[in-house]
Amino acid sequence: MATTTRVAAAATGVLLVLSALATLARAEDPYLFFEWKVTYGTKSLLGVPQKVILINGEFPGPRINCSSNNNIVDAKSASAVIRYAGSSAPPSPNMTEPPAGWAWSINQARSFRWNLTASAARPNPQGSYHYGQINITRTIKVMVSRGHIDGKLRYGFNGISHRDPETPVKLAEYFNATDGVFSYNQMGDVPPAVNGPLHVIPNVITAEFRTFIEIVFENPEKSIDSLHVDGYAFFGVGMGPGKWSPEVRKTYNLLDTVSRHTIQVYPRSWTAIMLTFDNAGMWSVHSNIWERYYLGEQFYISVVSPARSLRDEYNMPDNALRCGKVVGLPLPPSYAPAR
């Protein structure tokens, strides 16, 4: 009889513990609430001041984790409601789902057009410059490269990861002192057939003055890239998924695309631009993503005017600072006045 009583008491105790745990589980609020103040600020992430988004005055913002069955899971995506200061209105109950993937974004990018019906004379609204009717003299196809050198991550184009030499490339070229600083055209016009190791060297190619060139960027990475051309504006004529081929030229916008200096290259996609190299000097083509830019995703394009005329390029000021190999060298002959 005593044994039966002890078993019954033990069973009753277990039920009470389980009941208490269930009550605690039901009482826990399954939601977490955050109050964020989103502002802009300046941070030097890679030694260069740049604008960033601050959350509660901090960058980067707070890390959000969720727990389930004592397992911590990183939140890969989350929904948020953004309100104006002082507003407490709830969101619409019929909010549409955001578009999935990035195909919608590439279609949106293709939709930007130049309004040919405004700010020009008729019946020639585009003016005298029809970029779609100019013969392409050269196609440069560059693919984003990534690899490790001595255990360190590097980026580049066509197997070349750019490294700034001690003497700036334009300074060395201006003084005709490129020997030992860099060699031209180490990067080819097409990616290498076999993906080999990256070569970390100054990456400078040449382009003939006033030629019309097509440049194709391919991004095999899983994340978007943003590329900037520092030298003159270009026409972003096309973009699409997969690899570029000459057949996709039939999809180019050769009429009313927008001239720009920066363009996106979507993950595992291509982007094509056209431009005239009528601005003599040293052009820079590089990623706008600071990590990639800093780690070598860059190349220069040397454009030299055979006329050596002030119409095309200015002389370097006499009081310009010099460094590296050109320290103490005499100034080269001045460019001739424009005729």
SVG drawing of the C-alpha trace seen along z (x, -y; Angstrom):
<svg xmlns="http://www.w3.org/2000/svg" viewBox="-6 -78 73 80">
<polyline fill="none" stroke="black" stroke-width="0.4" points="0.0,0.0 2.9,-2.4 4.6,-1.6 1.4,-2.4 1.1,-5.8 4.7,-6.7 4.2,-5.9 1.0,-8.0 2.7,-10.9 5.6,-10.8 3.3,-10.7 1.3,-13.7 4.6,-15.6 5.7,-14.9 2.3,-16.2 2.6,-19.3 6.1,-20.1 4.9,-19.5 1.9,-21.7 4.0,-24.5 6.4,-24.2 3.5,-24.3 2.1,-27.4 5.5,-29.1 5.8,-28.2 2.3,-29.6 3.1,-32.8 6.2,-33.7 5.6,-36.3 6.7,-34.8 7.5,-38.3 10.5,-40.6 10.1,-44.3 12.9,-46.7 13.0,-50.4 15.5,-51.6 16.5,-55.1 17.9,-55.2 20.3,-58.1 23.3,-58.8 26.8,-59.1 30.4,-59.1 32.7,-56.1 36.2,-55.2 35.8,-51.5 38.8,-51.2 40.7,-54.3 38.5,-56.6 35.5,-58.5 32.2,-57.5 28.5,-57.9 26.9,-54.9 23.5,-54.1 23.5,-54.2 21.0,-52.2 20.7,-53.7 23.9,-55.7 25.9,-52.5 27.5,-50.9 27.1,-48.1 23.5,-47.7 22.4,-45.3 22.7,-41.5 19.4,-39.7 19.2,-36.1 16.2,-33.9 16.1,-30.8 14.1,-27.7 14.5,-24.6 17.6,-26.1 19.2,-26.4 20.3,-29.9 19.6,-30.6 20.9,-33.7 18.0,-35.6 18.7,-35.7 15.7,-37.9 13.2,-39.9 10.3,-42.3 10.2,-45.8 7.7,-48.7 9.3,-52.2 7.3,-55.1 7.8,-58.9 8.7,-60.3 5.7,-60.7 3.5,-58.4 1.9,-55.3 -0.3,-54.3 -0.4,-50.5 0.7,-49.1 -1.9,-48.2 -3.3,-44.7 -3.1,-43.9 0.6,-44.5 1.9,-42.9 4.8,-40.5 8.2,-41.8 9.4,-40.5 11.5,-37.3 15.0,-37.1 16.6,-39.8 15.0,-39.3 12.6,-42.1 15.5,-44.4 17.3,-43.6 14.0,-44.3 13.7,-47.6 17.2,-48.6 16.5,-47.9 13.5,-50.2 15.4,-53.4 15.2,-55.5 16.3,-58.9 13.3,-61.1 13.9,-62.0 10.9,-64.3 12.4,-66.9 15.2,-69.5 16.2,-69.0 15.3,-70.3 12.9,-68.3 12.8,-66.3 16.2,-65.1 15.5,-64.8 18.6,-62.8 20.9,-65.5 23.9,-64.7 25.4,-62.0 23.8,-58.6 25.7,-56.1 23.9,-53.1 25.1,-53.9 28.8,-54.1 31.0,-51.2 32.5,-49.3 36.3,-49.2 37.1,-46.9 35.4,-44.7 37.0,-44.3 35.4,-41.5 36.4,-41.4 35.4,-38.9 35.6,-39.4 38.3,-37.2 38.7,-36.1 41.4,-34.0 43.9,-33.8 47.5,-35.0 49.6,-33.9 46.4,-33.0 44.9,-36.5 41.8,-37.2 42.2,-39.1 39.9,-40.3 40.7,-41.3 39.8,-41.2 40.7,-38.5 43.2,-37.0 45.0,-40.3 44.6,-41.8 45.7,-45.4 48.4,-46.7 49.3,-50.4 53.0,-50.9 55.1,-53.3 55.0,-55.7 51.4,-56.5 50.8,-55.1 49.8,-58.5 52.8,-60.2 55.1,-57.5 53.5,-57.7 53.7,-61.6 57.4,-61.5 58.0,-58.6 59.3,-56.6 57.2,-53.5 60.1,-51.0 60.2,-49.2 56.9,-50.7 54.4,-48.9 54.0,-47.2 51.1,-47.9 48.5,-45.4 49.2,-42.6 45.4,-42.0 44.0,-40.6 40.7,-41.6 39.1,-38.3 39.2,-36.3 41.8,-33.5 40.5,-30.1 41.6,-28.4 41.1,-29.9 44.6,-30.1 46.1,-31.9 45.8,-35.6 48.7,-37.8 49.1,-40.8 50.6,-43.6 49.7,-47.1 47.0,-46.6 47.2,-49.2 45.9,-48.6 45.9,-51.0 43.1,-52.3 43.5,-54.3 42.4,-57.9 38.9,-58.7 37.9,-55.1 34.5,-53.7 34.8,-50.6 32.4,-48.0 33.2,-46.8 31.5,-43.7 31.6,-42.9 30.8,-39.4 30.2,-38.8 30.4,-35.1 29.9,-35.9 26.8,-35.2 26.5,-38.9 25.9,-42.0 28.8,-44.2 28.9,-47.9 31.4,-49.2 32.6,-52.8 34.4,-54.2 36.4,-57.3 37.3,-59.2 34.1,-60.0 30.4,-58.9 29.4,-55.7 26.1,-54.2 24.8,-51.2 23.4,-49.3 22.5,-45.9 22.5,-43.4 21.3,-39.9 21.8,-36.6 24.4,-34.1 27.4,-34.6 27.7,-37.2 27.9,-36.2 27.9,-38.2 24.3,-37.0 22.9,-39.1 23.8,-42.3 20.4,-42.1 18.9,-42.9 21.0,-46.1 19.2,-49.4 20.9,-51.4 18.4,-54.3 17.7,-55.9 19.7,-54.5 21.0,-56.8 24.6,-57.9 26.2,-57.2 29.4,-56.7 28.5,-53.7 26.5,-50.6 25.5,-47.4 26.4,-43.8 24.0,-41.3 25.0,-38.0 26.2,-35.5 25.2,-38.0 26.7,-40.4 26.5,-44.1 27.6,-45.8 28.6,-49.4 29.7,-51.5 31.9,-54.6 34.2,-56.9 37.7,-57.4 37.9,-61.0 39.3,-62.2 43.1,-61.8 44.6,-60.7 44.5,-57.7 41.0,-56.2 40.2,-54.1 37.7,-51.2 37.0,-49.7 34.4,-48.2 32.4,-50.5 32.3,-47.9 35.1,-49.0 36.3,-45.6 36.7,-44.5 38.2,-47.9 40.8,-47.7 41.7,-44.1 42.5,-44.7 39.3,-44.8 40.5,-47.6 42.4,-48.4 43.5,-51.6 43.1,-52.5 45.8,-54.8 44.5,-57.1 47.2,-59.1 46.6,-61.9 49.1,-61.6 48.8,-65.4 50.2,-66.3 47.9,-69.3 46.4,-71.4 43.1,-70.8 43.2,-67.2 45.2,-67.3 46.7,-69.9 50.3,-70.1 51.1,-69.1 51.5,-72.2 55.1,-73.1 54.3,-73.0 52.7,-69.5 54.0,-67.1 56.1,-64.3 56.9,-60.9 58.5,-57.6 60.7,-57.3 59.9,-60.7 61.4,-62.7 64.1,-65.0 63.3,-64.3 62.9,-67.4 59.4,-68.2 58.7,-66.7 58.1,-69.1 54.9,-71.1 51.9,-70.3 51.4,-72.6 48.6,-75.2 45.4,-74.1 45.1,-75.2"/>
</svg>
